[in-house]
Amino acid sequence: MPVDSGVGRQLAAMRELVGGVISGQEFERSWFEARAIALARAERVRRSFQRILDEVFYLLEEEYDFNPLTGRPDGISDEELLERIRLVLESLSQLERRDRPV
């Protein structure tokens, strides 16, 4: 995945969150900006990969939802978000290993 693509930027944001480089709030903003780029460029990925990205979308949209008025998420905590994104990255890694030619 090219790092300057929208999807590449989504992956980079996930890695930055898990690596402790950015906060949950920064992750949410970066991930949605990268998603907008991917959509605007009509980037396509395999269906199984897209399903995993959709999981992140719904996680941020329905379960995390950072509230700038309170300075914290309205749903799950930053720690829970980080753990869930760690699991997403593991799923993507397993998908990549499974799809590699032998």
Secondary structure, 3 states (H helix, E strand, C coil): CCCCCHHHHHHHHHHHHHCCCCCHHHHHHHHHHHHHHHHHCCCCCCHHHHHHHHHHHHHHHHHHCEECCCCEECCCCHHHHHHHHHHHHHHHHHHHHHHCCC
